[in-house]
């Protein structure tokens, strides 16, 4: 899976915004923190959920299950926004 081409990513300090551009079924944006930005950057290339979790684990020290839960929430949000090519 990866981010559809008709979505624009903007990160500024600790905030990240993913905006639907022309041709997107979704009208609006997804806003989040630095972790969202990292996940979206990784999703510029084809990734599996397992690869995302592994990469996030290598970057962040978090309690067991937290990264998996956060990645799942982000992917669910991106699916609702029709922002993922799967």
C-alpha positions in Angstrom: 0.0 0.0 0.0 1.0 3.6 -0.5 -0.4 7.1 -0.5 -2.4 8.0 -3.6 -0.7 10.6 -5.9 -3.6 13.1 -5.6 -2.8 13.8 -1.9 -0.3 16.5 -0.8 1.7 16.0 2.4 2.9 19.0 4.4 4.9 18.7 7.6 5.9 21.7 9.8 7.7 21.1 13.2 5.5 18.7 15.0 2.3 18.9 12.9 1.5 17.1 9.7 -1.3 17.6 7.2 -2.4 15.4 4.3 -4.6 17.3 1.9 -6.8 15.9 -0.8 -6.1 17.5 -4.2 -7.9 17.4 -7.5 -9.5 14.1 -8.4 -9.6 12.7 -4.9 -12.9 11.2 -3.7 -12.3 12.6 -0.3 -12.7 16.4 0.3 -10.7 17.6 3.2 -7.5 16.9 5.1 -6.0 14.6 7.7 -4.1 16.4 10.5 -1.7 14.8 13.0 1.6 14.8 14.8 5.2 13.9 13.9 4.4 10.2 13.9 1.7 10.7 11.2 4.3 12.5 9.2 6.8 9.6 9.5 4.2 7.1 8.5 3.1 9.2 5.5 6.7 9.6 4.4 7.2 5.9 4.5 4.0 5.4 2.5 5.4 7.3 -0.4 6.8 3.9 -1.3 4.9 0.6 -1.3 4.8 -0.7 2.3 2.9 -3.4 4.2 1.5 -2.8 7.7 4.2 -5.1 9.1 7.0 -3.1 7.4 5.5 0.1 8.8 5.4 -1.2 12.3 9.0 -2.5 12.0 10.3 0.8 10.7 8.4 2.7 13.5 9.8 0.4 16.1 13.3 1.2 14.9 12.6 5.0 15.3 10.5 5.1 18.4 10.9 3.5 21.8 7.3 2.7 22.9 5.5 0.2 25.1 4.6 -3.1 23.6 1.5 -2.8 21.3 1.4 1.0 21.2 3.1 1.4 17.9 1.0 -1.4 16.4 -2.1 0.3 17.6 -1.0 3.8 16.4 -0.1 2.4 12.9 -3.5 0.7 12.7 -5.4 3.9 13.7 -3.5 5.9 11.0 -4.1 3.3 8.3 -7.8 3.2 9.3 -8.0 7.0 9.0 -6.2 7.0 5.6 -8.6 4.3 4.3 -11.6 6.4 5.4 -10.1 9.3 3.5 -9.5 7.0 0.5 -5.8 8.1 0.6 -4.3 4.6 0.2 -3.6 2.6 -2.9 -3.8 -1.0 -1.7 
